[in-house]
Amino acid sequence: MHSAFSWGYSCPANQYFTKHHTQNMYPNSVLWLQQHTGTNIGTVIAKSKTDTVPFNLKTSTFNNEIKLIPKKPYLKNTEYTLVNKYLEQQYSTEDLTFKISDHPPIAQPRLETAPTLEKYQYHQGDMQTGPSGEIQFKFKANLDPADYLVRLKISQSNDFSAASEYILEPFQTQKTDHLSDKSDAVLTHVHSYFDACHWGVRFQENDHFWIKMDLISHQGDLITSPFPASEIIIAPEPKAVASKPVDDIHTANFWQKLLIKIKSFFISLFSF
């Protein structure tokens, strides 16, 4: 978990875009950029040792997303690196490199359960750091999470008239409890965090909102959820109950016992 500590002093200077793509990339897979400033992305290409792939850029002004669609298929079993002056200022070469796999999934991703709140942590922060927090949801889908992305919609009203949208990378964990039902042995999650430097899902204590989760295939198709919106309530974290130190308790017990003995002595003395 990320703690709240002087995030404002450690923010990178250039935060133009957040990059997303599926863990598994195939010859026709797309990439996504979420735009955080008014910077024009310009030209983006993917280069390998023997090949160059340009992109068609499809921009959505509603949620500041840029969809990077390859103008020709990538070569299989080949590593490509994104080339763009803004992305290169923000990401390392390793983070901009991806390898093209073979045998893409035949089926489209599909939600099998509605998302539910799994855990969260919120820090109030102070005048220097500001608030920070992280939140995690769990769900079930039909495909390996390496083959799709999640689009999470969040709204303060259940009609979603004004909603925020986030693209997130799902991941799986294996339950270690041997008593777990086999059908629930593998859990799929999405996780998001926010602070002064990161544009994740923002929330606070006593928050009340609704979420919808859609899935995005590796080639950029949006598969909407068949489930109604999920209601989420962020309860305040329980406050620690103050307790006396062990030494204080032992000291108090000593004096209580001493007073009882003194009282018993005087009672026996005046009873004659």
N, C-alpha and C positions, 0 to 999 in steps of 0.2 A: 504494500500500500504506500502511496505517496503521502508524505507528511507536508503540512503547510510550513514552508520556511523560505523566506526571501526569494520567492520565484522571480520577483521583479528585477533582482540583480543578476539573474542568470539566463535571461531570455536571449536567444540568438538574435542578431541584428536584423536578419532578413527572413521574414516569414510570409512569403507570398502565397504559397499554395500548400495544401495537404494532398499527398499522392496516395491513391488506392488502386489495387488490382488483386485478383484472386491469387492465392498461393501457387496454384497450378496455372500456368499460362500455356495456351495452345495457339496454333497458327492463325486463328481469327479472333483472339482475345482482345478486349479493349482495356484501356486504362481510364482512370477518373482523376480529375483534379478539383479540389474544393478551393475556391478563391477567397482570400481573406483581405485583399486590398484591391484597389482599382488598377493594379498592374496588368498590362496587356501581355499575355503569355508569349506572343510572337510565334516563331516557328519551333516545332518539336519534331525530332526524328529519333528513330531507334537504329543504332549501328552495331553491326557485328564485324568480325574480321574480314568477312567476304560479302556482306550484304548491308543495304540501307533501306529502311522502311519509313516512308513519310506517313503523316496522319491527316485525316480529316478531323477538324475540331468542331464539335457541336456544343454550343453554349446555352445553358439555361439561366436566364436572368432571375427566375423565381428563387432558386436556391444556390445561385452562384457556383454551379457545377459546370465543368468542362469535360465532355466525353471525347476521348482520343480513340478514333477508329482507324485501324491500319488500312492504308490504301491498297496494300497487297499482302498476301499471307506471309507470316514469318516462316523462316526455314526451321524444320523440326530438329530437335536436339542441338540447338544453337543458342549461344548466349548473346543477348543484346543489351546495350546500355543506352539509356535516354540521354539525348543531347539537347540542352536548352540552357541559356545563360542564367535564368532565374532559378531553375531547379538545381543547377550545379552549384550555385551559391548556397543553397539551403540543404542539399543532401550530399552524402559521400558517393563516390563512384560505385561502391558496393551496394548502397541502397538504391541506386538507379539501374542496377543490372538485374536481369531476369533471364531464365532459361526456358526455352520452348519445349514442352513435352508432347508426346504422341498420345493417341487414343483419348480424345476428349469424351466427357460423359454424353451418353445418348439422350438420357432423360433431362428434362428441365428441373431445376430445384423447386421444391414444394414444401410449404410449412405443414407439419403434421400436428402440432399443438400451438396454441397461442403463447406468446411470451409472458413470463411471470417475473416479478422482481425477485432477484436472488440475494443480493447484498448491496450495501452502500456504505460510504463513509464521508462525512462532511466536516470541514474545518472552518471555523469562523474567520480565522486569520486576524490581522491587525491592519493598521493604517499603511504599513509598508508592504505586507504580503498580499492582502486582500483574501477573500474566501477561496477555498479549493475543495474539490470533492471528486469522488469516483463512484460509479454505479455499474452494476452488472445484472443482466437478464439471462434467463435460461429458456430453452425451447427445444423442439425436435423438428428435424427436417429429413428429407429422404436421401440426400446426397452427402458425400464427404464435404465438410466445410471448406476444404481447400479448393473446391470447385465453384463457389459462389460468394457473393457479398451480401450484406444486409443493409437495407435502407430503413432507418428508424425514424418514424414521425412522432413528434411530441407536441401536444396542444393543451392549453389550459381549459379548453371546452371540448365536450365530446362530439361536437359537430365538425371539429378540425377546420373551422373557418380561418383561423390563424395558427399555422403550425411551423415548427422548425424541423429541418430534416438533416440527418447525419448518415454518412456512409461508413459502415463499420466492418471489420474483418472478423468473422466468426472463428471459434476454436472449440476443440473438444477436450474433455477430461474423462478419465476412467474412475468410476467409483471403486474405492478400496474395500468397502464393506462387503464381506462375502455373503451377507444375508440379503443384499439388494436384489430386487427383482431383475431378471436378465433383461427384460424389456426396457428397464430404466438404468442399466449398468453404465451406459455411455451418455454423458450430458453434453449438450452444445450450448455455448454461451456467446454473448457479445459484451464487451467492456468498454467504458468510456470514462475519461477524466477531464477535468477542467481546472485551470488556475490562471494566473496572470499571463501565461505564455501559451496556453493550449485551448483550442476551441472545441471542447467536448460538450457533452450534455450538461447543461447548467441546472442546478436545483438548490434547494435550501431546506432547512428543517421546517416541518409542518407544511411542506409543499403537497399539492394535490393536482394531478394531471392525468392525461390519457396518452397511451401509446398505440401505434400500429406498426407492424413489422412486415415489410415486403422483402422479397429476395431478388437479387440481380444475378443473372447467369454470367458465365465467364465472357460471353460474347456481347453482353450489355442489354439483354432482354429483361424487362421488369415483370416479375410474377407477383401479382397482388395477393394479399393475405385473404383466405376464405373466412377468417375469424373476425368477430367484432372487436372493437377497441378494448384494450385492457386498462382498467383504472388502477392508478398507482398513488399510494399515500406514503409520504416520507415522514415517519414519526420521529420525534426528537430522540436522540440517544439517551438511555437512562443515565442519570447522574450517580456518581459513586456515593455510597452511604458512608458518612464519617464514622470511624470507629476509634476507640482508644488504643494506644500502643499496648503491646503485651506487658511491658514493664509497669505501665500505669495500672493495668488490671491486677497484676500480682501485688502491687503496693496497696491498692484499695482492699484487696482480700485480706492482706496482713492486718491492716488497721481494724477492719470489721471483726476479725477473729479476736484481736486484742481487746476491743471494747466489750465483746460478748463475755470474755473471761473476767474482765474487771467487774462487769455488772453482776455476774454470777457470784463473785467473791463477796461483794457488798451484801447481796441478798442472803447469802449463807451466814455472814457475820452478824447481821441484825435479826436473824431468825431465832437466836437463842434468848 
